[in-house]
């Protein structure tokens, strides 16, 4: 008989649960996206969310089957809570400074939390995502991404 899942997956489970909740909030936000033409601006974000949920369900199945590597330190929730607080900070920053700058900071901070050392790569990935999301989501698909209170106040 297999031993039940214990503390060795507590950190991963916590992050998965929080990501599911945050994704559900973002899914709810797409309800109010405008519809221009035959395809709503909500299609692409919803596809991303479906992809995120697919990956999270895959990870849950791996944890339940115990084929996923356990946490390095069983029961240690410091790193997962850092990611949870980074995600909460990301959402707050998105309201204050807008999606693009908040995403840049979030990606850079979370890559640093994962102890990635190459700063140029961190900046390239963060900046690349900002440019990609601006061009594709904002310019091509007309997704109404948050502009941010401060950016709106200064630049209209």
LINNORDA-V677914 format. One record per pair of residues at least 24 apart in sequence whose ideal C-beta (glycine too) atoms are under 7 Angstrom apart, sorted by sequence separation. I is the first residue (numbers start at 1). J is the second residue. If there is no record, write none. Layout:
BEGIN
i=I j=J
i=I j=J
END
This chain:
BEGIN
i=86 j=110
i=23 j=49
i=103 j=129
i=104 j=130
i=83 j=110
i=86 j=113
i=103 j=130
i=23 j=52
i=23 j=53
i=83 j=113
i=100 j=130
i=103 j=133
i=82 j=113
i=19 j=52
i=100 j=133
i=100 j=134
i=20 j=56
i=19 j=56
i=16 j=56
i=16 j=59
i=16 j=60
i=99 j=145
i=12 j=59
i=99 j=146
i=98 j=146
i=98 j=147
i=13 j=63
i=98 j=148
i=12 j=63
i=95 j=146
i=97 j=148
i=94 j=146
i=96 j=148
i=95 j=148
i=96 j=149
i=97 j=150
i=98 j=151
i=9 j=63
i=95 j=149
i=96 j=150
i=97 j=151
i=12 j=68
i=5 j=63
i=5 j=64
i=12 j=71
i=11 j=71
i=9 j=70
i=10 j=71
i=8 j=70
i=9 j=71
i=8 j=71
i=14 j=77
i=2 j=66
i=10 j=75
i=11 j=76
i=15 j=80
i=22 j=87
i=8 j=74
i=11 j=77
i=14 j=80
i=18 j=84
i=7 j=74
i=10 j=77
i=7 j=75
i=11 j=79
i=15 j=83
i=11 j=80
i=18 j=87
i=44 j=137
i=44 j=141
i=45 j=143
i=44 j=143
i=41 j=141
i=41 j=142
i=41 j=143
i=41 j=144
i=36 j=142
i=33 j=143
i=34 j=144
i=33 j=144
END
